[in-house]
Amino acid sequence: MAKPNPNLISVLLVDDHEIVRLGFRRLIETTHDIKVVAEASSGEEAYQLVYDLKPDITIMDINMPGIGGLEAIVRICRRNPKARIIALTVHETEPFPTRVLGAGAQGYLSKRCVPQELILAIRKVHMGGTFITTQVIHEMNKTPGTEEDAISRLTAREFQVFSMLAEGRTAMEIGEDMNLSHKTIHSHRANVMKKLKLESSANIVQFAMLQGIV
């Protein structure tokens, strides 16, 4: 596997869709100062590659099998607080931007952004800045409603569990992916349902769909 070139901005692409990674790679290859040094299809794989290669920038999808992008960002930044991460996702609305940026990412882009925004984001984050795509800034500035307020009361871990439950994963699957006991996951699930005033797993999925989270 290629090692980062010190004369270029080295990038790790993380997305579970190969065709999406190919598109990003081809875009980045049109530049003179940025190079893709590795790709990953899961949060677990990204976590290890960031440790092994120490890329300048990691571009991370959020919805992926396994621990997912949000948990991967948490773990990467816990291990290396200097890691530079840009989330590139379909989620434009709260609470995703706030949660992801709070987890340690320095950039947040919508997959609907124009190609040049990704290049600008890479360069700006590499220089120590932050970059949030226009659509996301607009959504973050909206006045939250009752449902959004309820979601904001979830802790970071509760929100991660909530997101995984909304994708249809079982408590057992979530526990295995996050290296947490089933008892802990069930406790988080109970807190989520209490705070969101939901009564079943089906209600969690329905609520998430109505909020555009899945």
N, CA and C of each residue as an Amber inpcrd file, in Angstrom:
protein
   642
   0.8430000  -1.1920000   0.0000000   0.0000000   0.0000000   0.0000000
   0.8830000   1.2470000   0.0000000   0.5110000   2.2170000  -0.8170000
   1.3450000   3.4050000  -0.9790000   1.3990000   4.2270000   0.3010000
   2.5630000   4.8080000   0.5670000   2.7100000   5.6880000   1.7020000
   2.4470000   7.1220000   1.2640000   1.9400000   7.9650000   2.1660000
   1.6620000   9.3510000   1.8040000   2.9060000  10.0690000   1.2980000
   2.7580000  10.8430000   0.2240000   3.8330000  11.6530000  -0.3260000
   3.8640000  12.9730000   0.4290000   4.9910000  13.3110000   1.0730000
   5.0440000  14.5370000   1.8770000   4.8500000  15.8040000   1.0620000
   4.9950000  15.7290000  -0.2650000   4.8360000  16.8950000  -1.1190000
   3.3940000  17.1110000  -1.5690000   2.5110000  16.1940000  -1.2210000
   1.1060000  16.2790000  -1.6010000   0.2170000  16.1670000  -0.3690000
  -1.0100000  16.6440000  -0.4900000  -2.0010000  16.4320000   0.5620000
  -2.5190000  15.0110000   0.3970000  -2.2280000  14.1470000   1.3440000
  -2.6290000  12.7460000   1.2360000  -4.0460000  12.5610000   1.7750000
  -4.8520000  11.7980000   1.0320000  -6.2620000  11.6300000   1.3580000
  -6.6280000  10.1570000   1.4600000  -7.3960000   9.8310000   2.4960000
  -8.0060000   8.5080000   2.6340000  -9.4960000   8.6580000   2.3290000
  -9.9920000   7.8910000   1.3610000 -11.4100000   7.9180000   0.9940000
 -12.1410000   6.7900000   1.7100000 -13.2310000   7.1190000   2.3950000
 -13.9850000   6.1080000   3.1300000 -15.4590000   6.1630000   2.7170000
 -15.9070000   5.1400000   2.0010000 -17.3040000   5.0400000   1.5750000
 -17.5560000   3.5850000   1.2250000 -18.7270000   3.0680000   1.5880000
 -18.9710000   1.6510000   1.3380000 -19.4020000   1.3500000  -0.0940000
 -19.5260000   2.3900000  -0.9360000 -19.8680000   2.1840000  -2.3390000
 -18.6370000   2.4400000  -3.2150000 -18.1820000   1.4020000  -3.8780000
 -16.9680000   1.5110000  -4.6860000 -17.1150000   2.5460000  -5.7890000
 -18.2900000   2.6230000  -6.4080000 -18.4790000   3.5600000  -7.5060000
 -18.3980000   5.0070000  -7.0170000 -18.8190000   5.2450000  -5.7700000
 -18.7180000   6.5850000  -5.1920000 -17.2580000   6.9360000  -4.9450000
 -16.5070000   5.9900000  -4.3950000 -15.0760000   6.2330000  -4.1620000
 -14.3570000   6.4970000  -5.4710000 -14.7300000   5.7700000  -6.5250000
 -14.1030000   5.9610000  -7.8350000 -14.3410000   7.3820000  -8.3340000
 -15.5660000   7.8710000  -8.1630000 -15.8740000   9.2280000  -8.6010000
 -15.0610000  10.2740000  -7.8550000 -14.9440000  10.1050000  -6.5340000
 -14.1500000  11.0410000  -5.7440000 -12.6760000  10.9730000  -6.1230000
 -12.1810000   9.7630000  -6.3320000 -10.7730000   9.5940000  -6.7070000
 -10.4760000  10.3120000  -8.0200000 -11.3380000  10.1290000  -9.0000000
 -11.1240000  10.7620000 -10.3020000 -11.1550000  12.2790000 -10.2010000
 -12.0360000  12.7920000  -9.3510000 -12.0880000  14.2370000  -9.1410000
 -10.7840000  14.7320000  -8.5180000 -10.3430000  14.0480000  -7.4780000
  -9.1240000  14.4610000  -6.7780000  -7.9030000  14.3540000  -7.6830000
  -7.8940000  13.3650000  -8.5580000  -6.7560000  13.1700000  -9.4510000
  -6.6150000  14.2780000 -10.4820000  -7.6210000  15.1490000 -10.6070000
  -7.5130000  16.2840000 -11.5290000  -6.6990000  17.4180000 -10.9130000
  -6.3850000  17.3270000  -9.6150000  -5.6180000  18.3780000  -8.9490000
  -4.1190000  18.0730000  -9.0170000  -3.3210000  19.0840000  -8.7120000
  -1.8640000  18.9220000  -8.7320000  -1.2740000  18.7390000  -7.3370000
  -2.1060000  18.9870000  -6.3050000  -1.5720000  19.0230000  -4.9430000
  -2.2360000  18.0420000  -3.9880000  -3.1470000  17.1990000  -4.4890000
  -3.8610000  16.2570000  -3.6190000  -3.7750000  14.8610000  -4.2200000
  -3.5650000  13.8620000  -3.3690000  -3.4520000  12.4940000  -3.8560000
  -4.1850000  11.5290000  -2.9230000  -4.9820000  10.6340000  -3.5130000
  -5.6290000   9.5760000  -2.7400000  -4.6020000   8.4770000  -2.4880000
  -4.3360000   8.1880000  -1.2360000  -3.3250000   7.1810000  -0.9010000
  -3.9320000   5.8480000  -0.4910000  -5.2330000   5.8570000  -0.1630000
  -5.8840000   4.6000000   0.2360000  -7.3920000   4.7940000   0.2350000
  -8.1060000   3.6710000   0.2060000  -9.5650000   3.6770000   0.2790000
 -10.0150000   2.6680000   1.3320000 -11.1780000   2.9440000   1.9130000
 -11.7660000   2.0290000   2.8900000 -13.2640000   1.9760000   2.6550000
 -13.8540000   0.8390000   3.0080000 -15.2930000   0.6670000   2.7960000
 -16.0670000   0.5640000   4.1060000 -15.3830000   0.7550000   5.2380000
 -16.0540000   0.6770000   6.5320000 -15.3170000   1.5460000   7.5490000
 -16.0230000   1.8520000   8.6400000 -15.4090000   2.6360000   9.7000000
 -14.2600000   1.9070000  10.3600000 -14.3960000   0.5910000  10.5170000
 -13.3380000  -0.2030000  11.1420000 -12.0580000  -0.1530000  10.3010000
 -12.2310000  -0.3050000   8.9990000 -11.0800000  -0.2820000   8.1000000
 -10.4400000   1.1030000   8.1010000 -11.2670000   2.1430000   8.1170000
 -10.7430000   3.5090000   8.1370000  -9.9320000   3.7650000   9.4030000
 -10.4380000   3.2900000  10.5240000  -9.7550000   3.4780000  11.8080000
  -8.3330000   2.9190000  11.7510000  -8.1900000   1.7350000  11.1780000
  -6.8730000   1.1140000  11.0960000  -5.9730000   1.8280000  10.0930000
  -6.5360000   2.2310000   8.9450000  -5.7270000   2.8880000   7.9150000
  -5.2380000   4.2650000   8.3680000  -6.0620000   4.9750000   9.1190000
  -5.6240000   6.2780000   9.6470000  -4.4280000   6.0840000  10.5690000
  -4.4630000   5.0290000  11.3510000  -3.3510000   4.7260000  12.2590000
  -2.1010000   4.3150000  11.4790000  -2.2830000   3.4900000  10.4440000
  -1.1430000   2.9710000   9.6800000  -0.5210000   4.0290000   8.7660000
  -1.3530000   4.7920000   8.0690000  -0.8600000   5.7010000   7.0270000
  -0.7590000   7.1570000   7.4550000  -1.5290000   7.5290000   8.4560000
  -1.5610000   8.9170000   8.9230000  -1.7890000   9.8930000   7.7570000
  -2.8950000   9.7250000   7.0320000  -3.1820000  10.6330000   5.9220000
  -3.4380000  12.0480000   6.4340000  -3.1920000  13.0370000   5.5820000
  -3.4510000  14.4220000   5.9770000  -4.9460000  14.6560000   6.1790000
  -5.7510000  14.0570000   5.3080000  -7.1990000  14.2460000   5.3510000
  -7.8990000  12.9030000   5.1860000  -8.9300000  12.6630000   5.9750000
  -9.7970000  11.5040000   5.7920000 -11.1780000  12.0040000   5.3970000
 -11.6760000  11.5270000   4.2650000 -13.0190000  11.8810000   3.8040000
 -13.9320000  10.7240000   4.1690000 -14.9030000  10.9770000   5.0290000
 -15.6710000   9.9110000   5.6670000 -17.1680000   9.9810000   5.3670000
 -17.7100000   8.8920000   4.8170000 -19.1600000   8.7590000   4.7220000
 -19.6910000   8.4630000   6.1220000 -20.9620000   8.7320000   6.3540000
 -21.5420000   8.5020000   7.6800000 -22.2590000   7.1670000   7.7620000
 -23.1190000   6.8840000   6.7930000 -23.8960000   5.6410000   6.8110000
 -23.1330000   4.5160000   6.1330000 -22.5760000   3.6260000   6.9410000
 -21.8440000   2.4750000   6.4230000 -22.1140000   1.2820000   7.3240000
 -21.8920000   0.0670000   6.8180000 -22.0420000  -1.1180000   7.6700000
 -21.0470000  -1.0750000   8.8310000 -21.3060000  -1.8770000   9.8490000
 -20.3910000  -1.9250000  10.9900000 -20.5990000  -0.7430000  11.9180000
 -19.5270000  -0.1620000  12.4050000 -19.6410000   0.9220000  13.3740000
 -20.1240000   2.2200000  12.7330000 -20.0290000   2.3290000  11.4000000
 -20.4760000   3.5500000  10.7370000 -19.4640000   4.6770000  10.8390000
 -19.7480000   5.7670000  10.1240000 -18.8030000   6.8730000  10.0650000
 -18.7100000   7.6860000  11.3370000 -19.8330000   7.9150000  12.0120000
 -19.8060000   8.7380000  13.2210000 -18.9620000   8.1000000  14.3100000
 -19.1730000   6.8220000  14.5590000 -18.3810000   6.1260000  15.5750000
 -16.9080000   6.0600000  15.1600000 -16.6590000   5.9020000  13.8630000
 -15.2710000   5.8740000  13.3780000 -14.5850000   7.2090000  13.6530000
 -15.3030000   8.3030000  13.4480000 -14.7330000   9.6310000  13.7190000
 -14.4110000   9.7620000  15.2040000 -15.3250000   9.3210000  16.0490000
 -15.1020000   9.3790000  17.5000000 -13.8290000   8.6140000  17.8770000
 -13.7030000   7.4010000  17.3530000 -12.5560000   6.5610000  17.7100000
 -11.2530000   7.1060000  17.1470000 -11.2900000   7.5990000  15.9160000
 -10.0770000   8.1480000  15.2890000  -9.5890000   9.3680000  16.0650000
 -10.5120000  10.2590000  16.4020000 -10.1220000  11.4910000  17.1000000
  -9.7230000  11.2220000  18.5430000 -10.2710000  10.1810000  19.1250000
  -9.8730000   9.7980000  20.4840000  -8.4220000   9.3090000  20.4710000
  -8.0710000   8.5490000  19.4340000  -6.7050000   8.0370000  19.3170000
  -5.7410000   9.1220000  18.8580000  -6.2010000   9.9660000  17.9250000
  -5.3370000  11.0140000  17.3800000  -6.1200000  12.3180000  17.2570000
  -6.0940000  13.1670000  18.2840000  -6.8550000  14.4240000  18.2590000
  -6.4550000  15.3550000  17.1090000  -5.3050000  15.1210000  16.5000000
  -4.8570000  15.9790000  15.3980000  -5.3500000  15.4990000  14.0380000
  -6.0800000  14.3940000  13.9990000  -6.5960000  13.8680000  12.7300000
  -7.5220000  14.8980000  12.0950000  -7.4400000  15.0240000  10.7720000
  -8.2750000  15.9730000  10.0390000  -9.2950000  15.1800000   9.2290000
 -10.5750000  15.3750000   9.5240000 -11.6280000  14.5670000   8.9120000
 -12.7070000  15.4440000   8.2920000 -13.1210000  15.0730000   7.0940000
 -14.2290000  15.7400000   6.4110000 -15.3390000  14.7180000   6.2070000
 -16.5170000  14.9890000   6.7360000 -17.6670000  14.1170000   6.4990000
 -18.2870000  14.4960000   5.1650000 -18.5580000  13.5010000   4.3460000
 -19.1870000  13.7160000   3.0420000 -20.3860000  12.7780000   2.9880000
 -21.5840000  13.3240000   3.1330000 -22.7560000  12.5030000   3.4120000
 -24.0130000  13.0310000   2.7440000 -25.0410000  12.1960000   2.7110000
 -26.3300000  12.6200000   2.1690000 -27.1230000  13.4100000   3.2090000
 -26.7140000  13.3360000   4.4750000 -27.4600000  13.9990000   5.5470000
 -27.1130000  15.4830000   5.6230000 -28.0810000  16.3310000   5.3230000
 -27.8690000  17.7720000   5.3570000 -28.5050000  18.4340000   6.5700000
 -29.4320000  17.7250000   7.2140000 -30.1930000  18.3390000   8.3040000
 -29.6640000  17.9260000   9.6760000 -30.0120000  18.7330000  10.6500000
 -29.6760000  18.4100000  12.0340000 -30.4170000  17.1410000  12.4570000
 -29.8680000  16.3840000  13.3940000 -28.7150000  16.7330000  14.2400000
 -27.3730000  16.2310000  13.7160000 -27.3370000  15.6750000  12.4860000
 -26.0990000  15.0760000  11.9950000 -24.9150000  16.0410000  11.9540000
 -25.0610000  17.2500000  11.3560000 -23.8880000  18.1370000  11.3090000
 -23.3040000  18.4360000  12.6890000 -24.1750000  18.7790000  13.6340000
 -23.7020000  19.1090000  14.9780000 -23.0330000  17.9110000  15.6410000
 -23.6230000  16.7330000  15.4890000 -23.0610000  15.5220000  16.0910000
 -21.6990000  15.1900000  15.4810000 -21.6110000  15.2600000  14.1620000
 -20.3700000  14.8940000  13.4730000 -19.2560000  15.8860000  13.7840000
 -19.5680000  17.1690000  13.7300000 -18.5610000  18.1850000  14.0430000
 -18.1660000  18.0900000  15.5170000 -19.1330000  17.7860000  16.3590000
 -18.8370000  17.6250000  17.7800000 -17.9660000  16.4150000  18.0690000
 -18.0370000  15.4180000  17.1830000 -17.2220000  14.2050000  17.3500000
 -15.7640000  14.4510000  16.9730000 -15.5020000  15.5590000  16.2690000
 -14.1170000  15.8790000  15.9430000 -13.8270000  16.1890000  14.4940000
 -14.8270000  16.0620000  13.6100000 -14.6010000  16.3710000  12.1960000
 -14.4080000  17.8770000  12.0170000 -13.6250000  18.2580000  11.0130000
 -13.3920000  19.6740000  10.7320000 -14.1390000  20.1460000   9.4870000
 -14.7570000  19.2130000   8.7780000 -15.5060000  19.5690000   7.5850000
 -16.7750000  18.7620000   7.4810000 -17.7970000  19.3400000   6.8430000
 -19.0610000  18.6350000   6.6550000 -19.6300000  19.0530000   5.3080000
 -19.6750000  18.1070000   4.3780000 -20.1560000  18.3850000   3.0310000
 -21.3340000  17.4900000   2.6680000 -22.2610000  18.0560000   1.9430000
 -23.3560000  17.2850000   1.3750000 -22.8760000  16.6370000   0.0880000
 -23.3530000  15.4370000  -0.1890000 -23.0020000  14.7810000  -1.4460000
 -23.6270000  15.4840000  -2.6470000 -24.4680000  16.4770000  -2.3760000
 -25.0240000  17.2940000  -3.4530000 -24.1590000  18.4990000  -3.7680000
 -23.0530000  18.6580000  -3.0330000 -22.2090000  19.8270000  -3.2540000
 -21.5640000  19.7710000  -4.6290000 -21.1680000  20.9380000  -5.1370000
 -20.4810000  20.9790000  -6.4310000 -19.0820000  20.3960000  -6.2350000
 -18.5350000  19.7440000  -7.2560000 -17.2290000  19.0790000  -7.1070000
 -16.1290000  19.9740000  -6.5340000 -16.1030000  21.2380000  -6.9480000
 -15.0200000  22.1030000  -6.4990000 -15.0660000  22.3520000  -5.0040000
 -16.2530000  22.2170000  -4.3990000 -16.3470000  22.4060000  -2.9490000
 -15.5280000  21.3620000  -2.1990000 -15.5070000  20.1350000  -2.7080000
 -14.7270000  19.0840000  -2.0590000 -13.2430000  19.4370000  -2.0890000
 -12.7780000  19.9100000  -3.2180000 -11.3650000  20.2970000  -3.3350000
 -11.0460000  21.4540000  -2.3970000 -11.9270000  22.4460000  -2.3620000
 -11.7290000  23.5910000  -1.4710000 -11.7200000  23.1430000  -0.0090000
 -12.6170000  22.2110000   0.3170000 -12.6900000  21.7180000   1.6940000
 -11.4030000  21.0120000   2.0950000 -10.8770000  20.1720000   1.2140000
  -9.6410000  19.4510000   1.5030000  -8.5100000  20.4330000   1.7900000
  -8.3740000  21.4270000   0.9340000  -7.2850000  22.4000000   1.0960000
  -7.4610000  23.2300000   2.3650000  -8.6850000  23.6510000   2.6460000
  -8.9170000  24.5000000   3.8160000  -8.7100000  23.7240000   5.1090000
  -9.2420000  22.5140000   5.1840000  -9.0790000  21.7020000   6.3890000
  -7.6120000  21.3400000   6.5840000  -6.9060000  21.0750000   5.4960000
  -5.4710000  20.7640000   5.5940000  -4.6960000  21.9350000   6.1730000
  -5.1580000  23.1610000   5.9070000  -4.4840000  24.3540000   6.4210000
  -4.8990000  24.6710000   7.8570000  -5.7600000  23.8270000   8.4320000
  -6.1500000  24.0260000   9.8130000  -7.5040000  24.6850000  10.0050000
  -8.2150000  24.9110000   8.8890000  -9.5130000  25.5460000   8.9890000
 -10.6530000  24.5420000   9.0340000 -11.8670000  25.0540000   8.9440000
 -13.0550000  24.2100000   8.8720000 -13.8210000  24.5630000   7.6030000
 -14.6490000  23.6250000   7.1500000 -15.4310000  23.8700000   5.9380000
 -16.7640000  23.1560000   6.0680000 -17.8340000  23.9220000   5.9500000
 -19.1830000  23.3640000   5.9860000 -19.8990000  23.7940000   4.7140000
 -20.4460000  22.8290000   3.9950000 -21.0820000  23.1350000   2.7190000
 -22.3010000  24.0300000   2.9020000 -22.6060000  24.8060000   1.8790000
 -23.6510000  25.8250000   1.9550000 -25.0010000  25.2630000   2.3750000
 -25.3950000  24.1240000   1.7850000 -26.7020000  23.5520000   2.1230000
 -26.7990000  23.2270000   3.6040000 -25.7150000  22.7310000   4.1600000
 -25.7060000  22.3320000   5.5680000 -25.7650000  23.5520000   6.4790000
 -25.0360000  24.6040000   6.1470000 -25.0840000  25.8400000   6.9430000
 -26.5150000  26.3700000   6.9920000 -27.1860000  26.3260000   5.8670000
 -28.5740000  26.7900000   5.7950000 -29.4620000  25.9810000   6.7420000
 -29.2920000  24.6640000   6.7350000 -30.1010000  23.8040000   7.5920000
 -29.7730000  24.0080000   9.0650000 -28.4960000  24.2100000   9.3750000
 -28.0900000  24.3890000  10.7690000 -28.6260000  25.6930000  11.3440000
 -28.8840000  26.6810000  10.4810000 -29.3590000  27.9760000  10.9440000
 -30.8720000  28.0370000  11.1010000 -31.5650000  26.9670000  10.7090000
 -33.0130000  26.9400000  10.8700000 -33.3750000  26.8350000  12.3450000
 -34.5130000  27.4080000  12.6980000 -35.0000000  27.2890000  14.0750000
 -35.5190000  25.8770000  14.2940000 -34.9850000  25.1360000  15.2490000
 -35.4100000  23.7540000  15.4530000 -36.8430000  23.6440000  15.9510000
 -37.4850000  22.5550000  15.5740000 -38.8420000  22.2890000  16.0270000
 -38.8160000  21.3440000  17.2130000 -39.9750000  20.8970000  17.6350000
 -40.0700000  20.0450000  18.8120000 -39.2970000  18.7490000  18.6570000
 -39.4220000  18.0820000  17.4800000 -38.7490000  16.8110000  17.2600000
 -37.2380000  16.9830000  17.2810000 -36.7570000  18.0510000  16.6280000
 -35.3120000  18.2890000  16.6130000 -34.7930000  18.5710000  18.0180000
 -35.5950000  19.3020000  18.8230000 -35.2000000  19.5750000  20.2030000
 -35.0700000  18.2760000  20.9890000 -35.9960000  17.3450000  20.7390000
 -35.9590000  16.0630000  21.4380000 -34.7030000  15.2900000  21.0770000
 -34.3520000  15.2600000  19.8050000 -33.1510000  14.5510000  19.3640000
 -31.9000000  15.1830000  19.9700000 -31.9060000  16.4940000  20.0900000
 -30.7320000  17.1820000  20.6370000 -30.4850000  16.8210000  22.0920000
 -31.5100000  16.2840000  22.7610000 -31.3290000  15.8940000  24.1680000
 -30.6590000  14.5320000  24.3160000 -30.5150000  13.8090000  23.2090000
 -29.8230000  12.5270000  23.2650000 -28.3340000  12.7620000  23.4570000
 -27.6970000  11.9260000  24.2630000 -26.2510000  12.0010000  24.3810000
 -25.6220000  11.5180000  23.0780000 -24.3220000  11.7320000  22.9260000
 -23.6340000  11.3040000  21.7050000 -23.7910000   9.8000000  21.4970000
 -23.6310000   9.0330000  22.5590000 -23.7420000   7.5790000  22.4410000
 -25.1830000   7.1680000  22.1520000 -26.1500000   7.8280000  22.7940000
 -27.5520000   7.5200000  22.5280000 -27.9170000   7.8150000  21.0820000
 -27.3720000   8.9010000  20.5520000 -27.6690000   9.2400000  19.1580000
 -27.0870000   8.1960000  18.2080000 -25.8870000   7.7050000  18.5150000
 -25.2910000   6.6630000  17.6830000 -26.1460000   5.4020000  17.6920000
 -26.5960000   5.0040000  18.8790000 -27.4460000   3.8180000  18.9920000
 -28.7730000   4.0560000  18.2670000 -29.3380000   5.2380000  18.4510000
 -30.5830000   5.6020000  17.7770000 -30.4370000   5.4920000  16.2580000
 -29.3450000   6.0140000  15.7170000 -29.1170000   5.9760000  14.2680000
 -29.0290000   4.5440000  13.7590000 -28.3600000   3.6860000  14.5130000
 -28.2180000   2.2910000  14.1100000 -29.5430000   1.5370000  14.2200000
 -30.3030000   1.8130000  15.2770000 -31.6190000   1.1960000  15.4160000
 -32.5300000   1.6310000  14.2710000 -32.4020000   2.8980000  13.8770000
 -33.2250000   3.4270000  12.7950000 -32.9130000   2.7560000  11.4600000
 -31.6930000   2.2160000  11.3410000 -31.3060000   1.4980000  10.1320000
 -31.7850000   0.0530000  10.1630000 -32.4260000  -0.3450000  11.2610000
 -32.9600000  -1.6950000  11.3630000 -32.0390000  -2.7020000  12.0120000
 -30.9470000  -2.2410000  12.6160000 -30.0300000  -3.1610000  13.2750000
 -30.5720000  -3.5860000  14.6430000 -30.2460000  -4.7990000  15.0320000
 -30.6810000  -5.2990000  16.3330000 -29.7080000  -4.8500000  17.4180000
 -30.1530000  -4.9540000  18.6610000 -29.2900000  -4.6010000  19.7890000
 -28.0410000  -5.4650000  19.8050000 -28.1890000  -6.7360000  19.4360000
 -27.0470000  -7.6310000  19.4020000 -26.0270000  -7.1840000  18.3550000
 -26.5090000  -6.8250000  17.1740000 -25.6170000  -6.3700000  16.1010000
 -24.9090000  -5.0810000  16.4890000 -25.6480000  -4.1720000  17.0910000
 -25.0500000  -2.8900000  17.4950000 -23.9970000  -3.1100000  18.5680000
 -24.3050000  -3.9660000  19.5290000 -23.3460000  -4.2600000  20.5930000
 -22.0580000  -4.8390000  20.0500000 -22.1660000  -5.7460000  19.0910000
 -20.9780000  -6.3620000  18.4980000 -20.1660000  -5.3360000  17.7150000
 -20.8470000  -4.4810000  16.9550000 -20.1440000  -3.4740000  16.1600000
 -19.4330000  -2.4430000  17.0270000 -20.0580000  -2.0680000  18.1410000
 -19.5230000  -0.9980000  18.9760000 -18.7230000  -1.5140000  20.1680000
 -18.5820000  -2.8410000  20.2540000 -17.8500000  -3.4460000  21.3690000
 -18.4530000  -3.0640000  22.7170000 -19.7890000  -3.0740000  22.7590000
 -20.5060000  -2.7800000  23.9900000 -21.4030000  -3.9700000  24.3370000
 -21.6980000  -4.1470000  25.6030000 -22.5490000  -5.2540000  26.0120000
 -23.9800000  -5.0240000  25.5520000 -24.7160000  -6.1260000  25.3910000
 -26.1170000  -6.0110000  25.0000000 -26.8960000  -5.2420000  26.0570000
 -26.5270000  -5.4140000  27.3200000 -27.1950000  -4.7120000  28.4160000
 -27.0320000  -3.2000000  28.2550000 -25.8300000  -2.7760000  27.8710000
 -25.5690000  -1.3470000  27.6650000 -26.3890000  -0.8040000  26.5050000
 -26.4440000  -1.5680000  25.4160000 -27.2210000  -1.1370000  24.2470000
 -28.6960000  -1.0220000  24.6020000 -29.2180000  -2.0030000  25.3340000
 -30.6210000  -1.9590000  25.7370000 -30.8870000  -0.7600000  26.6480000
 -29.9090000  -0.4040000  27.4700000 -30.0540000   0.7550000  28.3380000
 -30.1240000   2.0370000  27.5080000 -29.2440000   2.1480000  26.5110000
 -29.2660000   3.3190000  25.6220000 -30.5880000   3.3740000  24.8570000
 -31.0380000   2.2040000  24.3940000 -32.2960000   2.1360000  23.6420000
 -33.4600000   2.6160000  24.5050000 -33.4730000   2.2020000  25.7620000
 -34.5410000   2.6210000  26.6750000 -34.5140000   4.1310000  26.8920000
 -33.3180000   4.7040000  27.0250000 -33.1950000   6.1510000  27.2040000
 -33.6740000   6.9030000  25.9700000 -33.3180000   6.3630000  24.7810000
 -33.7420000   6.9820000  23.5200000 -35.2650000   7.0020000  23.4290000
 -35.8750000   5.8680000  23.7200000 -37.3280000   5.7710000  23.6070000
 -38.0310000   6.6790000  24.6130000 -37.4510000   6.8120000  25.7900000
 -38.0370000   7.6840000  26.8130000 -37.9370000   9.1430000  26.3850000
 -36.7570000   9.5640000  25.9200000 -36.5520000  10.9660000  25.5490000
 -37.3540000  11.3520000  24.3090000 -37.5130000  10.4070000  23.3770000
 -38.2580000  10.7000000  22.1490000 -39.7310000  10.3220000  22.2590000
 -40.1080000   9.7720000  23.4150000 -41.4950000   9.3720000  23.6800000
 -41.9820000   8.3630000  22.6350000 -41.1680000   7.3190000  22.4390000
 -41.4900000   6.2630000  21.4900000 -41.7330000   4.9620000  22.2600000
 -42.4560000   4.0410000  21.6450000 -42.8530000   2.8380000  22.3730000
 -42.3030000   1.5400000  21.8020000 -41.7330000   1.5740000  20.6030000
 -41.2520000   0.3320000  19.9930000 -40.1560000   0.6230000  18.9870000
 -39.4860000  -0.4480000  18.5440000 -38.4470000  -0.3100000  17.5220000
 -39.0390000   0.2100000  16.2220000 -40.2660000  -0.2030000  15.9240000
 -40.9350000   0.2820000  14.7130000 -41.1560000   1.7870000  14.7910000
 -41.4770000   2.2750000  15.9950000 -41.6490000   3.7220000  16.1780000
 -40.3410000   4.4720000  15.9510000 -39.2240000   3.8590000  16.3520000
 -37.9090000   4.4850000  16.1530000 -37.6410000   4.6570000  14.6630000
 -37.8900000   3.6030000  13.9020000 -37.6750000   3.6610000  12.4490000
 -38.5870000   4.7090000  11.8200000 -39.8550000   4.6950000  12.2060000
 -40.8230000   5.6450000  11.6500000 -40.4240000   7.0820000  11.9860000
 -40.0290000   7.2980000  13.2290000 -39.6110000   8.6420000  13.6660000
 -38.4060000   9.1110000  12.8530000 -37.4290000   8.2270000  12.6960000
 -36.2210000   8.5780000  11.9530000 -36.5290000   8.8960000  10.4960000
 -37.4560000   8.1620000   9.9060000 -37.8320000   8.4090000   8.5190000
 -38.5130000   9.7700000   8.3760000 -39.3860000  10.1000000   9.3250000
 -40.0890000  11.3820000   9.2830000 -39.1230000  12.5600000   9.4420000
 -38.0340000  12.3350000  10.1840000 -37.0350000  13.3860000  10.4100000
 -35.9460000  13.3950000   9.3390000 -36.0350000  12.4850000   8.3740000
 -35.0380000  12.4340000   7.3030000 -33.7090000  11.8740000   7.7280000
 -33.7010000  11.1300000   8.8380000 -32.4450000  10.5740000   9.3470000
 -32.0890000   9.2850000   8.6130000 -33.1000000   8.5450000   8.1460000
 -32.8610000   7.3700000   7.2970000 -33.7100000   7.5190000   6.0540000
